[in-house]
Amino acid sequence: MSSNQDPNNSRVMRRKQRVIKKKKPVGKFKKFLKRFLLTALVFVEIVIAIGATIFFVYAKNAPSLSEAQLTSAGSTTIYDSNGKIITRIGTQNRIYVNSNKIPQTLKDAVVSIEDRRFYKHHGVDPLRIAGAALSNLSASSGLQGGSTLDQQLIKLAYFSTSTTDQTFKRKAQEAWLALKLDNTYSKQQILTFYINKVYMGNGVKGMQTAAKYYFNKSLSQLDLAQTALIAGIPNAPTDYNPYANQKLAKSRRDEVINAMLANKKITAAQAKQAKSESITQGLVQTHESSTNTTEKSKIADAYLKQVIQEAESKGYNPYKGNLKIYTNLDMNAQEYLYNLANTNDEITYPDDKLQVASTVVNPNNGKIVAMIGGRKNGDVTYGLNRAVQTDRTNGSTAKPLMDYGPAIEYLSWATYHELDDSEYVYPGTSINLYDFDDEYQGAITMRSALTQSRNIPAIRSLQAVGITKAQNFISKLGFNYKKTLEFQNGIGLPSSTLQNAAAYAAFANGGTYYKPRYINKITSSDGNSKNYSSSGKQVMQSSTAYMITDMLKDVISSSKGTGKYAKISGLYQAGKTGTNSYPSDVASKFPSSADMDSWFNGYTQNYSVSVWIGYDHQYESGNYLSQSSARIASYFYKYAMTYLSQGKTNKNWKRPSNVYTKTVNGVRELYLAGSSDTVSSDIESSSIASSVFSSTSSSSSSSSSSTSSSSSSSSSSSSSLSSSSSSSAVSSSSSSENSQTSSVSETTTSANESNTQQSN
């Protein structure tokens, strides 16, 4: 080393300086980290304090723990619109089993699959909640949830099972009650409560009842595989139903067996043997129908079936939850319709095979008042409900919905708009459309065509509107189809009486569609209530609804109307008939006048009623409607509406301000302000300037058979009325009619030959 070198610059000193410089920021980082951790700790403590406060506030208001609630069958009660009990679900389907009668194998199976640490925790298991996620990721030893058996029992006994009710408040109360439960009862008592409480599918509650139902044995008589199946069902009773879903049921059973093996409750040899057993081994194949069906539930069977489905669609399980379901059912009306369908007191039915379906809706709120799903069904519980089946077309009751309603809504047609009832071939096909009488009437007004239910004018109306617009119109009325409809659907839509009653209700109330509802309110066992109602949506102009109603009044009141058998003296009502004839490939097997189905849709301002009549197996010999039996739909409506209207206000419909009247060939007709069908010289109201109509016929087509040339102008539209072509035809409107018809540019689709003749 050089003697004159500065000692401060030696390598040793420089190294020390570097070390010192590096240590300075470490001290700052420690201080920052310390402050951050202290702040985070304070924040966590605050969050915990707030959470604990909220938890205890909620827990304080939790229901009281009682053995009666823990051991009850937990039935759901269903009420009618007047708050009277219709039926209870669940009370009759349980065999209670005491702890000393429950085999240890079942206890092991339940604990292994549902709550492996059941004997170690005190009602709530933080380790289980944290470990459930990791366990479920591997799924190597049976899936488990975060809730303990204690919590599951509390949920079954006290709270709604609806997924929408999984709130912090509910969870806090559930946890609090689970802690109290574990402190009050022994583990064996809690397990016994659970085994007797769970829903096991097919209307069965409790595992002892399930053993009897599925295997006709007691729990102590089941083998390991059967025991595992019973233990696994409560997690998802519908999915693990061994009758309906055998593959899923076996998978769940094997899950339970694997969980028992992992929990060292069985040996590998036992597990292998149990998993090799067929899921159907020992399974009872037939069951006797319940003999405990009450008279009320029998009468309201179809309605109750839909109530349960609607509750389930809202996240509730009527078989699990102790619910109070308040419905919109008028039990008196339901009983009347039931007797009307099942006795010959008012209507003489040709045989007991003939079926009836009917739905009654309140047009002012969408509430389903009554429903009949069939007749002569015996004591079947939740049987086939034909009122909601959509496998039959509604015949000519589709015409106001698919043809004339859209024509008024989109094309502003007047009720005297002239249509052509002449030979017609479905566009793009060689298929002819015929009417029930195989005749043509030539020029005919829309009112007369609808009153007499002529097919060809209806399809020409649909063609003028276009399939797209027509389908859009009915979609807003509850008719939703995955495929594009065809022209044949102008005289028949696949639909149910429920859909038809709700759709016609929009005509009754001035154009508002209410989604039909069975349920008014649901109250769960914790006292939480939810009300249900339809807000309603305006789907057509009030003028459209009024003009359709005005024409449909003639269907019933006119001597030429197809609905004359539904006439009720003095009642303001409107309605439409509909029938379906047999397809051409089988028509020869039946009389020429035979029909498959008969419909009647009718309404007042208080009720909308749809009725279907027909046979389940309509192609079998003898299962057809004669002309007289086809009228039963009209008679059924008539008697039903007569009963429903007793004591109700009988009001006529009020004409909207934009709808005008005029007399055409002695008939009171309606038109809209600005409609191309109006004739300026005949306008009754002087408030509308004649210039509004000056261009209505400028686009007339020369193709009209009732118009001599294509040079029709507004003056020709004002020509004198003529009755030469039809008793109620308006010759001056033909040019504008053809203008609208010829403007259709939509590509047409082929028609199905089986529907070439639908009438009335």
Secondary structure by P-SEA (a helix, b strand, c coil): ccccccccccaaaaaaaaaaaaaaaaaaaaaaaaaaaaaaaaaaaaaaaaaaaaaaaaaaaccccccccccccbbbbbbccccccccccccccbbbbccccccaaaaaaaaaaccccccccccccaaaaaaaaaaaaaccccccccccaaaaaaaacccccccccccaaaaaaaaaaaaaaaacccaaaaaaaaaaccccccccccaaaaaaaacccccccccaaaaaaaaccccccccccccccaaaaaaaaaaaaaaaaaaccccaaaaaaaaaccccccccccccccccccaaaaaaaaaaaaaaaaaaaacccccccbbbbbcccaaaaaaaaaaaaccccccccccccbbbbbbbbccccccccccccccccccccccccccccccccccccccccccaaaaaacccccccccccccccccccccbbbbcccccccccccaaaaaaacccaaaaaaaaaacaaaaaaaaaaacccccccccccccccccccaaaaaaaacccccccccccccccccccccccbbbbbbbcccccccaaaaaaaaaaaaaacccccccccccccccccccbbbbbbccccccccccccccccbbbbbcccccbbbbbbbbccccccccccccccccaaaaaaaaaaaaaaacccccccccccccbbbbbcccccccccccccccccccccccccccccccccccccccccccccccccccccccccccccccccccccaaaaaaaaaaacccbbbbbbcccccccc
